[in-house]
Amino acid sequence: MSETETPHAAPVRAPGGPHWKTALGRVGRLTPREQETFLLLAEGLSNESMAQRLHVTERTVRAHVAAVMEKLELSSRLAVCLASYAFATEGIPRPV
């Protein structure tokens, strides 16, 4: 890299922390239906399975997932799934 080039800014996150962890503070931005979709992602369900559970079309589920990703500022479904799992299990005592 030359002296005139600037490095790309990395996303702000806690040192060593997962990049999706900061998204948990943005869950309040989601509509109730988006929150349902977000929690179903924690179960690892396909769009088809979520559509059946929510009684909507797969296209609607895709729209909800896209909205969740945008509002939580996450760029992959995997990151959303990880955040969802952490959110769903937060506060639940883990077996010793």
C-alpha positions as CSV (number, residue, x, y, z in Angstrom):
1,M,0.0,0.0,0.0
2,S,1.4,3.4,-0.9
3,E,1.5,6.3,1.5
4,T,-1.4,8.0,-0.4
5,E,-3.8,5.1,-0.1
6,T,-6.1,4.8,2.9
7,P,-7.0,1.4,4.4
8,H,-10.6,0.3,4.3
9,A,-12.3,0.9,7.6
10,A,-13.2,-2.3,9.4
11,P,-16.6,-2.7,11.2
12,V,-16.5,-1.4,14.8
13,R,-16.8,-4.3,17.3
14,A,-15.3,-5.4,20.5
15,P,-11.8,-6.8,20.2
16,G,-12.2,-10.6,19.7
17,G,-16.0,-10.3,19.7
18,P,-18.2,-11.7,17.0
19,H,-19.3,-9.1,14.4
20,W,-23.0,-10.0,14.9
21,K,-23.0,-9.3,18.6
22,T,-23.6,-5.6,18.2
23,A,-26.7,-6.4,16.2
24,L,-28.4,-7.6,19.3
25,G,-28.8,-4.0,20.4
26,R,-30.8,-3.3,17.2
27,V,-33.4,-6.0,17.6
28,G,-35.9,-3.3,18.8
29,R,-35.9,-2.0,15.3
30,L,-37.8,-5.1,14.0
31,T,-41.5,-5.3,13.6
32,P,-43.3,-8.0,15.5
33,R,-43.4,-10.2,12.4
34,E,-39.7,-9.6,11.7
35,Q,-39.0,-10.6,15.3
36,E,-40.9,-13.9,14.8
37,T,-38.9,-14.5,11.6
38,F,-35.7,-13.6,13.5
39,L,-36.4,-16.1,16.2
40,L,-37.3,-18.8,13.7
41,L,-33.9,-18.4,12.1
42,A,-32.4,-19.5,15.5
43,E,-34.0,-22.9,14.8
44,G,-32.2,-23.2,11.5
45,L,-35.4,-23.4,9.5
46,S,-35.6,-23.1,5.7
47,N,-37.7,-20.4,4.2
48,E,-40.3,-23.0,3.3
49,S,-40.5,-24.2,6.9
50,M,-40.8,-20.7,8.2
51,A,-43.5,-19.9,5.6
52,Q,-45.5,-22.9,6.8
53,R,-45.1,-21.8,10.5
54,L,-46.0,-18.2,9.8
55,H,-48.8,-19.1,7.3
56,V,-47.3,-16.9,4.6
57,T,-45.5,-17.4,1.3
58,E,-41.8,-18.1,0.9
59,R,-41.6,-14.8,-0.9
60,T,-42.9,-13.0,2.2
61,V,-40.4,-14.9,4.4
62,R,-37.5,-13.8,2.0
63,A,-38.7,-10.2,2.4
64,H,-38.8,-10.5,6.2
65,V,-35.3,-12.1,6.3
66,A,-34.0,-9.3,4.0
67,A,-35.6,-6.7,6.3
68,V,-34.1,-8.3,9.4
69,M,-30.6,-8.3,7.8
70,E,-30.9,-4.7,6.8
71,K,-32.3,-3.5,10.2
72,L,-29.7,-5.4,12.1
73,E,-27.0,-4.3,9.7
74,L,-25.8,-7.9,9.0
75,S,-24.7,-9.0,5.6
76,S,-25.3,-12.8,5.8
77,R,-28.0,-15.2,6.8
78,L,-25.4,-17.1,8.9
79,A,-24.7,-13.9,10.9
80,V,-28.4,-13.4,11.5
81,C,-28.8,-17.0,12.6
82,L,-26.0,-16.7,15.0
83,A,-27.4,-13.5,16.5
84,S,-30.8,-15.0,16.6
85,Y,-29.6,-18.1,18.5
86,A,-27.7,-15.9,21.0
87,F,-30.8,-13.7,21.4
88,A,-33.1,-16.7,21.9
89,T,-30.9,-18.4,24.4
90,E,-29.9,-15.2,26.3
91,G,-30.7,-15.4,30.0
92,I,-31.4,-19.2,29.9
93,P,-29.1,-21.0,32.4
94,R,-26.8,-23.4,30.7
95,P,-26.3,-26.9,32.1
96,V,-23.1,-27.3,34.1
